[in-house]
Amino acid sequence: MKTTSFIIAVLLIVSIAMADELALVETIAAPDSKIVGLAWDSDYLWMSYGDNASIYKGMIVKIDMTGNLITSFVAPGDIGYHDVPDTAGLAFDGTWLWSINSGDDTIYKLTKSGEVISSIPTPGKYCYSLTWDGANLWINNTDNGKIYKINPSNGEIVPKVALSFQDGRGVERRCQRHFC
């Protein structure tokens, strides 16, 4: 079976304290196109694929650092337009994977085998990206141009941060800074 490989660019923050210089240090062939979420668990890369992927539609996959597929499972949540889960952002908190389903506006807490542990609502429609800061989830909402800080245990929204543009599709937090 022929698979389409796309390159995942792995970026290294050269200046951890300043977090202002990036250098491309490695590329890894991904098992499919159209990655909508990416997380790192210190050993493996996890990717979520949307309904427009070629092979892994609506799935979460785990690969090693050479691009070998380790495991995959169907993402949780409602089925989207193309009869697959409408998965979006992905984050890892040191123990659990967190996955957004933009079809049912839910953030799912998952084991590494895909079992749903719990869920919390997203702060509205059009939430696509997640990141973890060590204590809270951060999620962007492209409809209203906000980044939300969310308590993962109860879904409580902590103060909003305004974005300078309307359609940011990725969010990351490093060194007390937000990148979108």
Secondary structure, 3 states (H helix, E strand, C coil): CCCCCEEEEEEEECCCCCCCCEEEEEEEEECCCCEEEEEECCCCEEEEECCCCCCCCCEEEEECCCCCEEEEEECCCCECCCCCECEEEEEECCCCEEEEECCCCEEEEECCCCCEEEEEECCCCCEEEEEECCCCEEEEECCCCEEEEECCCCCCEEEEEECCCCCCCCCEEECCEEEC
